[in-house]
Amino acid sequence: MNAVSLSLPARRNFFLPAVWAVTVLVSLLPDILFRELGGGLPAWLFWAKAGLVAGLLAASLAWKALRPLWLFFTVLLAVSLLEWGVGEFFTSVSYKTWLLGSPSFVQDVGSVEIPRLVTALLMMLLMLLLTGSFSRFFFVKGNLNAPAKSIPWILTRPPSWRVLGPAIAAAMCLGLVVFVVVLGRPPALSSIGNVLPLLPFVLVFALVNSFGEEMIYRAPWLSALEGVVVPAQALLVTAAYFGLGHFYGVPYGVVGVLMAFIPGWLMGKSMLETRGFAWAWIIHFCMDATIFFFMALGSVTPGG
């Protein structure tokens, strides 16, 4: 008996180990281990990841039992190759020189957000071609007032997303403020005036980064996994990949992984339950605006 002939619940369990194994292997975890334990990244690591996913994609197209995973493997391969290709293109045109003369915050963050926006737009176009519908990969507003399902150990009777969305955004931002005050470098009141000219950049970068990360690392993944594994596992898979991707971000290290995993899970939950992109983008934007504000103040820095 192959996976195609199994019942839907059994088929979802059949694919789950493969989904988790591939996600872990292509995530940032191997990079973290090489950097932290070996002192640097081997040149072959990126291509080994891409080759693994390309081989699995070919197998899923050739082998009927793996056919339901073809879109998932396509998303994994597209994310890797688009990020690499867009990065190589912008490096070749010396795009960082476009920002010379700008404040250091604009140079540091802008040099990341320009390629990220292009990658996200290309990913969006690819998903539209593959699925034929914006709603199929959650790039629609969705029902902002949709009922929310329970959150284990926290909310057994949650309100609608009209209430839960703003509450999550406020709680996540408050957590980031507490983190900066406790573990970062609390800004002096006199320095706040210096960051006011940077506020437009803070807001634009937060909009771009939140859109980019949702379109690259969440919406396509959930679309590809929907119907292949149970929703609870799809949320965990995407949140784990998203969390590991923030090991060298703000905050840094294991704390950063956990502080990205939790909102990543919640933002994915909002997508599945509202059938849209809006609450995830709003929550993500609020968090990024908070982080970028403190980065502009010099209270926190990526990777430290």
VEXGUDREN-221010 format. One record per residue: z, y, x of N, C-alpha, C in turn; residue in three letters. Coordinates in steps of 0.2 Angstrom, whole numbers, padded with zeros to 4 digits, always signed. Atoms other than C-alpha are relative to their C-alpha. Example, Ala and Ser with C-alpha at 12.3 -4.5 7.8 and 13.67 -1.06 7.14 Angstrom:
2
+0000-0006+0004+0039-0022+0062+0000+0006+0004ALA/-0001-0006-0004+0036-0005+0068+0003+0005-0004SER/
//
This chain:
304
+0000-0006+0004+0000+0000+0000+0000+0006+0004MET/+0000-0006-0004-0005+0017+0007+0003+0006-0004ASN/-0004-0006+0003+0003+0034+0004-0004+0003-0006ALA/+0004-0003+0006-0011+0039-0009+0002-0004-0006VAL/-0002+0004+0006-0006+0024-0020+0007+0001-0002SER/-0007+0000+0002+0012+0028-0020+0001+0005-0006LEU/-0002-0005+0005+0021+0037-0034+0001+0007+0004SER/-0001-0006-0003+0023+0056-0031+0007+0001+0004LEU/-0006+0000-0004+0042+0055-0026+0000-0004+0006PRO/+0000+0005-0006+0039+0040-0014-0005+0003+0005ALA/+0004-0003-0004+0024+0049-0007+0003+0006+0004ARG/-0003-0006-0004+0034+0065-0003+0005-0003+0005ARG/-0005+0003-0005+0047+0054+0006-0004-0003+0006ASN/+0004+0003-0005+0033+0045+0015-0002+0005+0005PHE/+0003-0005-0005+0026+0061+0023+0006+0004+0003PHE/-0005-0005-0002+0043+0070+0026+0001-0001+0008LEU/-0001+0001-0008+0046+0062+0044-0005+0003+0004PRO/+0006-0003-0004+0029+0067+0050+0000+0008+0000ALA/+0000-0008+0001+0031+0085+0043+0005+0003+0005VAL/-0005-0002-0004+0047+0087+0052-0001-0001+0007TRP/+0001+0002-0007+0042+0079+0068-0005+0005+0003ALA/+0005-0005-0002+0026+0090+0069+0003+0007+0001VAL/-0002-0007+0000+0035+0106+0065+0005+0001+0006THR/-0004-0001-0006+0048+0103+0078-0004+0001+0007VAL/+0004+0000-0006+0035+0099+0091-0004+0006+0001LEU/+0004-0006-0001+0025+0114+0088+0004+0007-0001VAL/-0004-0006+0001+0039+0126+0085+0002+0003+0007SER/-0002-0003-0007+0047+0137+0099+0005-0004+0003LEU/-0005+0004-0003+0060+0123+0102-0002-0002+0007LEU/+0002+0003-0007+0050+0115+0117+0000+0006+0005PRO/+0001-0006-0004+0047+0133+0124+0007+0002+0002ASP/-0007-0001-0001+0066+0136+0123+0003-0004+0005ILE/-0002+0005-0005+0070+0120+0132-0002+0001+0007LEU/+0003-0001-0007+0058+0123+0146+0003+0006+0003PHE/-0003-0006-0003+0064+0141+0148+0007-0001+0003ARG/-0007+0000-0001+0082+0138+0147+0002-0005+0005GLU/-0002+0006-0005+0083+0121+0157-0005+0000+0006LEU/+0004+0001-0006+0068+0122+0168-0002+0006+0003GLY/+0001-0006-0003+0066+0140+0171-0007+0004-0001GLY/+0007-0003+0001+0048+0143+0165-0004-0004-0005GLY/+0005+0004+0005+0034+0137+0153-0005-0003+0004LEU/+0006+0003-0003+0022+0125+0159-0007+0002-0003PRO/+0006-0003+0002+0004+0131+0158-0003-0005-0006ALA/+0003+0005+0004-0001+0115+0148+0003+0000-0007TRP/-0004+0001+0006+0012+0117+0134-0004+0003-0006LEU/+0004-0002+0006+0002+0128+0122-0006-0004-0002PHE/+0005+0005+0002-0013+0117+0123+0002-0007-0002TRP/-0003+0006+0002-0003+0102+0121+0002+0000-0007ALA/-0002-0001+0007+0004+0108+0105-0007+0001-0005LYS/+0007-0001+0004-0014+0114+0099-0003-0006-0001ALA/+0003+0007+0000-0021+0097+0104+0003-0005-0005GLY/-0004+0004+0004-0008+0088+0095-0002+0001-0008LEU/+0001-0002+0007-0011+0097+0079-0007-0001-0002VAL/+0007+0001+0002-0030+0097+0080-0001-0008-0001ALA/+0001+0007+0000-0029+0078+0083+0003-0003-0007GLY/-0003+0002+0007-0018+0076+0067-0004+0003-0005LEU/+0005-0003+0005-0030+0087+0057-0006-0005+0000LEU/+0005+0005+0000-0044+0076+0062+0002-0007-0003ALA/-0002+0006+0002-0034+0061+0058+0001+0000-0008ALA/-0001-0001+0007-0030+0068+0041-0006+0000-0004SER/+0007+0000+0003-0048+0071+0037-0004-0006+0000LEU/+0003+0007+0000-0053+0054+0042+0003-0006-0003ALA/-0004+0005+0002-0039+0044+0036+0003+0002-0007TRP/-0002-0002+0007-0036+0044+0017+0007+0000-0001LYS/-0007+0000+0001-0018+0040+0018+0004+0007+0003ALA/-0002-0006-0003-0015+0056+0028-0003+0007-0003LEU/+0004-0005+0003-0027+0067+0017+0004+0006-0003ARG/-0004-0006+0003-0013+0077+0008+0003+0004+0005PRO/-0003-0005-0005-0007+0084+0025-0005+0004+0003LEU/+0005-0004-0004-0024+0092+0030+0001+0007+0000TRP/-0001-0007+0000-0019+0109+0024+0005+0002+0004LEU/-0005-0002-0004-0003+0109+0032-0002+0000+0008PHE/+0003+0000-0007-0011+0104+0049-0004+0005+0001PHE/+0004-0006-0001-0024+0117+0046+0004+0006+0001THR/-0004-0006-0001-0011+0130+0044+0004+0001+0007VAL/-0004+0000-0007-0001+0125+0060-0005+0002+0005LEU/+0005-0001-0005-0017+0125+0070-0003+0007+0000LEU/+0002-0007+0001-0023+0142+0063+0005+0005+0003ALA/-0006-0005-0003-0006+0150+0067-0001+0000+0007VAL/+0000+0000-0008-0007+0144+0085-0006+0003+0003SER/+0006-0002-0003-0025+0148+0088-0001+0008-0001LEU/+0001-0007+0002-0025+0165+0079+0004+0004+0004LEU/-0004-0004-0004-0010+0171+0088-0002+0000+0007GLU/+0003+0000-0007-0017+0166+0105-0006+0004+0000TRP/+0006-0003+0000-0034+0172+0101+0000+0008-0001GLY/-0001-0007+0001-0029+0189+0094+0004+0003+0006VAL/-0003-0002-0005-0017+0191+0108-0004+0001+0006GLY/+0004-0001-0005-0030+0188+0121-0005+0005-0001GLU/+0004-0006+0001-0042+0200+0113+0003+0006+0001PHE/-0003-0006-0001-0030+0214+0113+0002+0001+0007PHE/-0001-0001-0007-0025+0211+0130-0006+0002+0004THR/+0006-0001-0004-0043+0211+0136-0002+0007-0001SER/+0002-0007+0001-0045+0229+0128+0005+0004+0002VAL/-0006-0004-0002-0029+0235+0136+0003+0004-0005SER/-0002-0004+0006-0022+0240+0119+0006+0003+0002TYR/-0006-0003-0001-0005+0244+0126-0001+0007+0003LYS/+0001-0007-0002-0013+0260+0134-0001+0004-0005THR/+0001-0004+0006-0016+0266+0117+0006+0004-0002TRP/-0006-0002+0002+0002+0269+0115+0004+0004+0006LEU/-0003-0004-0006+0005+0278+0132+0002+0007-0002LEU/-0003-0007+0002+0015+0294+0130+0004+0000-0006GLY/-0005+0000+0005+0024+0288+0115+0007-0002+0002SER/-0006+0002-0001+0042+0285+0114+0001-0007+0002PRO/-0001+0007-0002+0048+0269+0122+0000-0005-0006SER/-0001+0004+0006+0053+0262+0105-0007-0002-0003PHE/+0007+0001+0003+0035+0265+0098-0004-0005+0005VAL/+0004+0004-0005+0027+0257+0114+0002-0007-0001GLN/-0002+0006-0001+0038+0242+0114-0001-0004-0007ASP/+0001+0003+0006+0037+0238+0095-0007+0000-0002VAL/+0007+0000+0002+0020+0244+0092-0005-0005+0003GLY/+0005+0005-0003+0012+0233+0105+0001-0007-0002SER/-0001+0007+0003+0019+0218+0096-0003+0000-0007VAL/+0002+0000+0007+0015+0224+0078-0008+0001-0001GLU/+0008+0000+0001-0004+0228+0081-0003-0006+0000ILE/+0003+0007+0001-0009+0210+0085+0003-0004-0006PRO/-0003+0004+0006+0003+0204+0072-0003+0001-0007ARG/+0003-0002+0006-0005+0214+0058-0007-0003+0000LEU/+0006+0003+0000-0022+0208+0063+0000-0008-0001VAL/-0001+0007+0001-0016+0190+0064+0001-0002-0007THR/-0001+0001+0007-0009+0191+0047-0006+0001-0005ALA/+0005-0001+0005-0024+0198+0039-0005-0005+0001LEU/+0005+0005-0001-0035+0185+0047+0003-0007-0003LEU/-0003+0005+0003-0023+0172+0041+0000+0000-0008MET/+0000-0001+0008-0023+0179+0023-0008-0002-0002MET/+0007+0002+0002-0042+0178+0023-0002-0007+0001LEU/+0001+0007-0001-0042+0160+0030+0003-0004-0006LEU/-0003+0003+0006-0030+0155+0016-0004+0001-0006MET/+0004-0001+0006-0041+0163+0003-0006-0004+0000LEU/+0006+0005-0001-0056+0153+0010+0002-0007-0002LEU/-0002+0007+0001-0046+0137+0010+0002-0002-0007LEU/-0003+0001+0007-0038+0139-0007-0003+0002-0006THR/+0004-0003+0006-0049+0150-0017+0004+0004-0004GLY/-0004-0004+0004-0035+0160-0024+0006+0003+0003SER/-0006-0003-0003-0022+0173-0019+0006-0003-0002PHE/-0007+0003+0002-0009+0165-0030+0001-0007+0003SER/-0001+0007-0003-0012+0148-0022+0005+0000+0006ARG/-0005-0001-0006-0003+0155-0006+0004+0006-0001PHE/-0006-0004+0001+0009+0166-0015-0002+0008+0001PHE/+0001-0007-0001+0000+0183-0011-0002+0003-0007PHE/+0000-0004+0006+0003+0190-0028+0007+0002-0001VAL/-0007-0003+0001+0018+0200-0035+0005-0005-0002LYS/-0005+0005+0003+0025+0185-0045+0004+0004-0005GLY/-0005-0003+0006+0038+0187-0059+0006+0002+0004ASN/-0006-0002-0003+0051+0198-0052+0006-0001-0003LEU/-0006+0001+0004+0063+0194-0066+0001-0007-0001ASN/-0001+0007+0001+0061+0175-0064+0007-0002+0001ALA/-0006+0003-0001+0076+0165-0066+0001-0004+0007PRO/-0001+0003-0006+0084+0159-0050+0004-0006-0001ALA/-0004+0006+0000+0090+0142-0046+0006+0000+0004LYS/-0006+0000-0003+0107+0138-0040-0001+0000+0008SER/+0000+0001-0008+0111+0140-0021+0006-0004+0002ILE/-0006+0004-0001+0122+0126-0015+0006+0003+0003PRO/-0006-0002-0003+0140+0130-0011+0001+0008-0001TRP/-0001-0008+0000+0137+0149-0015+0000+0002-0008ILE/+0001-0003+0007+0130+0152-0033-0002-0006-0004LEU/+0002+0005+0004+0130+0139-0046-0004+0002-0006THR/+0004-0003+0006+0124+0151-0060-0003+0007+0003ARG/+0002-0007-0002+0114+0164-0051-0004+0004-0005PRO/+0003-0004+0005+0107+0179-0060-0008-0001+0001PRO/+0007+0000-0001+0088+0182-0061-0001+0004+0006SER/+0002-0003-0006+0078+0188-0046+0000+0007+0000TRP/-0001-0007+0001+0079+0205-0053+0006+0003+0003ARG/-0007-0001-0003+0097+0205-0048+0001-0003+0007VAL/-0001+0004-0007+0097+0192-0034-0003+0003+0006LEU/+0004-0003-0006+0083+0200-0024+0004+0006+0003GLY/-0004-0006-0003+0092+0217-0021+0007-0002+0003PRO/-0007+0002-0002+0109+0208-0019-0001-0003+0007ALA/+0002+0004-0006+0101+0197-0005-0002+0005+0005ILE/+0002-0005-0005+0093+0212+0004+0006+0004+0002ALA/-0006-0004-0002+0109+0222+0003+0005-0004+0005ALA/-0004+0005-0004+0119+0207+0010-0002-0001+0007ALA/+0003+0002-0007+0107+0203+0024+0001+0007+0004MET/-0001-0007-0003+0107+0222+0029+0007+0001+0003CYS/-0008-0001-0002+0126+0223+0029+0002-0005+0006LEU/-0002+0005-0006+0127+0207+0040-0003+0003+0006GLY/+0003-0002-0007+0115+0215+0053+0004+0006+0002LEU/-0004-0005-0002+0125+0231+0053+0007-0002+0003VAL/-0006+0003-0003+0141+0221+0056-0001-0003+0007VAL/+0001+0003-0007+0133+0212+0070-0001+0005+0005PHE/+0001-0006-0005+0128+0228+0079+0006+0003+0001VAL/-0006-0003-0002+0145+0235+0077+0005-0004+0004VAL/-0005+0005-0004+0154+0219+0083-0003-0002+0006VAL/+0003+0003-0006+0142+0212+0096-0005+0005+0003LEU/+0005-0004-0003+0130+0226+0099+0003+0006+0004GLY/-0003-0006-0003+0132+0244+0106+0000+0005-0006ARG/+0000-0005+0006+0137+0255+0091-0002+0006+0002PRO/+0003-0007-0002+0127+0271+0092+0005+0006-0001PRO/-0004-0006+0001+0136+0287+0095-0003+0005-0006ALA/+0002-0004+0006+0135+0299+0080-0005+0006+0003LEU/+0005-0005-0003+0126+0312+0092-0007-0002+0001SER/+0006+0003-0001+0112+0300+0095-0004-0001-0006SER/+0004+0002+0006+0107+0298+0077-0005+0006-0001ILE/+0005-0005+0000+0098+0315+0077-0006-0001+0004GLY/+0006+0002-0005+0087+0309+0091-0005-0005-0003ASN/+0005+0005+0002+0080+0295+0081-0003+0002-0007VAL/+0003-0002+0007+0075+0305+0065-0007+0001+0001LEU/+0007+0000+0000+0058+0308+0072-0004-0006+0000PRO/+0002+0006+0000+0056+0290+0074+0000-0004-0006LEU/-0001+0004+0007+0060+0285+0056-0007-0002-0003LEU/+0006+0002+0003+0042+0285+0050-0003-0006+0004PRO/+0002+0006-0003+0038+0272+0064+0004-0006-0002PHE/-0004+0006+0002+0053+0262+0059-0002-0003-0006VAL/+0002+0003+0007+0047+0261+0041-0007-0003+0001LEU/+0006+0004-0001+0029+0257+0046+0000-0006+0003VAL/-0001+0007-0004+0034+0244+0059+0003-0005-0005PHE/-0003+0005+0005+0045+0236+0046-0004-0002-0005ALA/+0005+0002+0005+0032+0236+0033-0005-0005+0003LEU/+0005+0004-0004+0019+0228+0046+0004-0007+0002VAL/-0004+0007-0002+0032+0215+0053+0001-0004-0006ASN/-0002+0005+0005+0038+0209+0037-0006-0003-0004SER/+0006+0003+0003+0021+0207+0029-0003-0005+0005PHE/+0003+0005-0005+0015+0199+0045+0003-0007+0001GLY/-0004+0007-0001+0029+0186+0047+0000-0004-0007GLU/+0001+0004+0007+0028+0182+0028-0007-0003-0001GLU/+0007+0003+0001+0009+0179+0029-0001-0005+0005MET/+0002+0005-0005+0009+0170+0045+0005-0006+0000ILE/-0005+0005-0001+0025+0160+0045+0003-0003-0007TYR/-0003+0003+0006+0030+0157+0026-0005-0001-0005ARG/+0005+0001+0006+0017+0159+0012-0005-0005+0001ALA/+0005+0006-0001+0004+0148+0020+0003-0007+0001PRO/-0004+0006-0001+0017+0135+0025+0002-0003-0007TRP/-0002+0002+0006+0024+0134+0008-0005-0002-0005LEU/+0006+0002+0004+0007+0133+0000-0002-0007+0002SER/+0003+0006-0002+0002+0119+0011+0005-0006-0001ALA/-0005+0005+0001+0018+0109+0009+0002-0001-0008LEU/-0001+0001+0007+0019+0111-0010-0003-0006-0003GLU/+0003+0006+0002+0016+0095-0018+0000-0006+0005GLY/+0000+0005-0005+0017+0086-0002+0007-0003+0002VAL/-0007+0002-0001+0036+0086+0001+0004+0004-0006VAL/-0004-0003+0005+0050+0091-0011+0001+0007+0002VAL/-0001-0007-0001+0053+0110-0013+0006+0001+0005PRO/-0006-0002-0004+0070+0109-0005-0002-0002+0008ALA/+0002+0001-0007+0062+0101+0011-0005+0005+0003GLN/+0005-0005-0002+0048+0113+0011+0003+0006+0002ALA/-0004-0006-0002+0061+0127+0012+0003-0001+0006LEU/-0003+0001-0007+0070+0119+0026-0004+0000+0006LEU/+0005+0000-0005+0055+0116+0036-0002+0007+0002VAL/+0003-0007-0002+0048+0134+0035+0006+0004+0003THR/-0006-0004-0003+0066+0141+0038+0002-0002+0007ALA/-0002+0002-0007+0069+0130+0053-0005+0003+0005ALA/+0005-0002-0005+0052+0135+0061+0001+0008+0001TYR/-0001-0007-0001+0055+0153+0057+0007+0002+0004PHE/-0006-0002-0003+0073+0153+0063-0001-0001+0008GLY/+0001+0001-0007+0068+0145+0080-0004+0005+0003LEU/+0004-0005-0003+0055+0158+0082+0003+0006+0002GLY/-0003-0006-0002+0068+0171+0083+0006-0001+0005HIS/-0005+0001-0005+0078+0164+0097+0000+0005+0005PHE/+0000-0006-0005+0072+0178+0109-0001+0006-0004TYR/+0001-0006+0004+0072+0191+0095+0006+0004+0000GLY/-0006-0004+0001+0085+0202+0088+0003-0002-0007VAL/-0005+0002-0006+0099+0195+0087-0003-0005+0005PRO/+0003+0005-0005+0096+0184+0102+0004-0007+0000TYR/-0003+0007-0001+0100+0165+0105+0001-0003-0007GLY/-0002+0004+0006+0108+0153+0093+0002+0004-0006VAL/-0002-0005+0005+0115+0168+0083-0006+0002-0004VAL/+0007-0002+0003+0097+0174+0080-0003-0005-0004GLY/+0003+0006+0004+0091+0157+0075+0003+0000-0007VAL/-0004+0001+0006+0105+0156+0062-0001+0006-0005LEU/+0000-0006+0004+0103+0174+0056-0008+0001-0002MET/+0007+0000+0002+0084+0171+0054-0001-0006-0005ALA/+0000+0006+0004+0086+0154+0046+0002+0001-0007PHE/-0003-0001+0006+0097+0159+0032-0004+0005-0005ILE/+0005-0004+0005+0086+0174+0025-0007-0003+0000PRO/+0006+0003+0001+0071+0164+0029+0000-0005-0006GLY/-0001+0005+0006+0077+0150+0017+0000+0004-0006TRP/+0000-0004+0006+0081+0163+0004-0006+0003-0002LEU/+0006-0003+0001+0065+0172+0006-0006-0005-0003MET/+0005+0005+0002+0055+0156+0004+0002-0003-0007GLY/-0002+0001+0006+0066+0152-0011-0003+0005-0005LYS/+0002-0005+0005+0061+0168-0019-0008-0001-0001SER/+0008+0001+0001+0042+0164-0016-0001-0006-0005MET/+0001+0006+0005+0044+0147-0025+0002+0001-0007LEU/-0003-0001+0006+0054+0153-0039-0003+0005-0004GLU/+0003-0005+0003+0045+0169-0043-0008-0001+0000THR/+0007+0001-0001+0028+0162-0038-0004+0006+0003ARG/+0003-0006-0003+0024+0177-0028+0004+0003+0007GLY/-0001-0002-0007+0026+0187-0012+0005+0006+0000PHE/-0004-0007+0000+0036+0203-0018+0007+0000+0003ALA/-0007-0001-0002+0054+0199-0016+0001-0002+0007TRP/-0001+0002-0008+0052+0190+0001-0002+0006+0004ALA/+0003-0005-0004+0042+0205+0007+0006+0006+0000TRP/-0005-0006+0001+0055+0218+0000+0007-0002+0004ILE/-0006+0002-0003+0070+0208+0007-0001+0000+0008ILE/+0002+0000-0007+0061+0206+0024+0000+0007+0003HIS/+0001-0007-0002+0056+0224+0025+0007+0003+0001PHE/-0006-0003-0001+0074+0230+0022+0004-0002+0006CYS/-0003+0002-0006+0081+0219+0036-0004+0002+0006MET/+0004-0003-0006+0067+0224+0048+0001+0007+0001ASP/-0001-0007-0001+0070+0242+0044+0007+0001+0003ALA/-0006-0001-0003+0088+0240+0048+0000-0002+0008THR/+0001+0002-0007+0084+0231+0065-0003+0005+0004ILE/+0004-0005-0004+0071+0243+0070+0004+0007+0001PHE/-0004-0006+0000+0083+0258+0066+0004-0001+0006PHE/-0005+0001-0005+0096+0251+0078-0004-0001+0007PHE/+0004+0000-0006+0082+0247+0091-0002+0007+0002MET/+0002-0007-0002+0076+0265+0090+0006+0004+0003ALA/-0006-0003-0003+0094+0270+0093+0002-0002+0007LEU/-0002+0003-0006+0095+0259+0108+0007-0005-0001GLY/-0006+0004+0001+0110+0249+0100-0002-0008+0001SER/+0001+0007-0001+0101+0232+0101-0007+0000+0004VAL/+0006+0001-0004+0086+0225+0112-0002-0007-0001THR/+0002+0007+0001+0075+0210+0109+0002-0004+0007PRO/-0002+0005-0006+0081+0195+0120+0006+0002+0003GLY/-0006-0001-0003+0098+0202+0123+0005+0004-0005GLY/
//
